[in-house]
Amino acid sequence: MANVVKVALLGLGGVGETFAEHFLEKIQEEHVNVEIVAVAHRDLNSPVAMGFAHSHVPVFQEALDVVDLGDKVDIIFDLTGNADLRQKLRTRMQETGNRHTVIAPEIMAHLLWNFFGEKMELPQTGRTGY
């Protein structure tokens, strides 16, 4: 596939799990040039984390480790709702010299969700920005 957008998802809780499942479904059904190349979640034994691991997608317990993948990730969707982590992600990007990867907060997931045309609502955390 040419121009594959490589995506990582951080946080597979309420927003993250719902987004991940539907995002993956869209990728598979519509054969778009997007690949989920990594996920991060505190609970490696959660069903969604185990599902990604079973599909050979690297699953990290530490979200910051995803930044170390460098240009193997085009977009990191930060779906954690954790403002402290968001600052740490930006700092880690600077420390590693990663000028390739873009960090997208939850509000970007909500934007995509609207384009998906889903009937159900994506859960809200109230902390979607930086």
Stockholm file with secondary structure:
# STOCKHOLM 1.0

chainA/1-130         MANVVKVALLGLGGVGETFAEHFLEKIQEEHVNVEIVAVAHRDLNSPVAMGFAHSHVPVFQEALDVVDLGDKVDIIFDLTGNADLRQKLRTRMQETGNRHTVIAPEIMAHLLWNFFGEKMELPQTGRTGY
#=GR chainA/1-130 SS CTTCEEEEEECCSHHHHHHHHHHHHHHHHHTCSEEEEEEECSCTTSHHHHHHHHTTCCEESSTHHHHTTGGGCSEEEECSCCHHHHHHHHHHHHHHTCCSCEEECHHHHHHHHHHHTCSSCCCCCSCCCC
#=GC SS_cons         CTTCEEEEEECCSHHHHHHHHHHHHHHHHHTCSEEEEEEECSCTTSHHHHHHHHTTCCEESSTHHHHTTGGGCSEEEECSCCHHHHHHHHHHHHHHTCCSCEEECHHHHHHHHHHHTCSSCCCCCSCCCC
//
